[in-house]
Amino acid sequence: MTRAKLEQLCDELIERTVPPVEACLRDGKIDISKVDELVLVGGMTRMPKVVEIAHKLIGKAPHQGVNPDEVVAIGAGIQGGVLTARSNRTSSCST
């Protein structure tokens, strides 16, 4: 499969990521010009088309100085810790 064919197959999915980013900025009352860096995480962010869409969205190249898979793993670990702590607080309060 060529890169062009893969991008064609994924194009609709990639485009569907734009409205949630725009909504996040709007809900947070953050002007796109105030965004210093956009850090892409997850394996699909290695796709040139994803990087291109991100660049168009914020008007500058996204930060790619981190391993996107490691960032996801670290985030999952942090979230797991938060959920565990929350669960432990709930459990100790009910006993």
C-alpha positions as CSV (number, residue, x, y, z in Angstrom):
1,M,0.0,0.0,0.0
2,T,1.3,3.4,-0.8
3,R,1.4,6.4,1.6
4,A,-1.0,8.2,-0.7
5,K,-3.5,5.3,-0.5
6,L,-3.2,5.1,3.3
7,E,-3.8,8.8,3.6
8,Q,-6.8,8.6,1.3
9,L,-8.3,5.8,3.5
10,C,-7.6,7.7,6.7
11,D,-8.4,11.2,5.5
12,E,-11.9,11.4,6.9
13,L,-10.8,10.1,10.3
14,I,-7.9,12.6,10.4
15,E,-10.3,15.5,9.5
16,R,-12.6,14.4,12.3
17,T,-9.9,15.3,14.8
18,V,-10.0,19.0,13.9
19,P,-13.5,20.0,15.4
20,P,-12.7,18.6,18.9
21,V,-9.4,20.6,19.0
22,E,-11.3,23.7,17.9
23,A,-14.0,23.1,20.5
24,C,-11.4,22.7,23.2
25,L,-9.8,26.0,22.3
26,R,-13.2,27.7,22.1
27,D,-14.4,26.2,25.4
28,G,-11.1,27.2,27.1
29,K,-11.4,30.7,25.6
30,I,-7.9,30.2,24.1
31,D,-7.0,32.0,21.0
32,I,-5.0,29.8,18.5
33,S,-2.3,32.5,18.3
34,K,-1.6,32.0,22.1
35,V,-0.7,28.3,21.6
36,D,3.0,28.0,21.9
37,E,3.3,24.4,21.1
38,L,1.1,21.5,20.0
39,V,2.5,18.2,21.1
40,L,1.3,15.2,19.1
41,V,0.9,11.9,20.9
42,G,0.0,8.4,19.8
43,G,1.2,6.3,17.0
44,M,-0.9,7.9,14.2
45,T,0.8,11.2,14.8
46,R,3.8,9.8,12.9
47,M,1.7,10.1,9.7
48,P,2.8,13.1,7.6
49,K,-0.9,13.9,6.9
50,V,-1.6,14.2,10.7
51,V,1.4,16.5,11.1
52,E,0.2,18.5,8.0
53,I,-3.3,19.0,9.4
54,A,-1.9,20.0,12.8
55,H,0.4,22.5,11.2
56,K,-2.5,24.0,9.3
57,L,-4.6,24.1,12.4
58,I,-2.1,26.1,14.5
59,G,-0.1,27.8,11.8
60,K,3.2,26.3,12.9
61,A,4.9,23.0,12.9
62,P,3.8,20.8,15.9
63,H,6.4,19.7,18.4
64,Q,7.7,16.3,17.6
65,G,10.5,16.0,20.1
66,V,8.9,13.3,22.2
67,N,8.2,9.7,21.4
68,P,4.4,9.7,20.9
69,D,4.0,6.1,22.2
70,E,5.9,6.9,25.4
71,V,3.8,9.9,26.0
72,V,0.6,7.8,25.8
73,A,2.1,5.3,28.1
74,I,3.1,7.9,30.7
75,G,-0.3,9.5,30.5
76,A,-2.0,6.2,31.0
77,G,0.2,5.6,34.1
78,I,-0.6,9.0,35.5
79,Q,-4.3,8.4,34.9
80,G,-4.1,5.0,36.5
81,G,-2.5,6.5,39.6
82,V,-5.2,9.2,39.8
83,L,-8.0,6.6,39.5
84,T,-6.3,4.3,42.1
85,A,-5.9,7.2,44.5
86,R,-9.6,8.2,44.0
87,S,-10.7,4.6,44.5
88,N,-8.7,4.3,47.7
89,R,-10.1,7.5,49.1
90,T,-13.7,6.3,48.3
91,S,-13.0,2.9,49.8
92,S,-11.5,4.3,53.1
93,C,-14.4,6.7,53.5
94,S,-17.0,4.0,53.3
95,T,-15.5,1.7,55.9
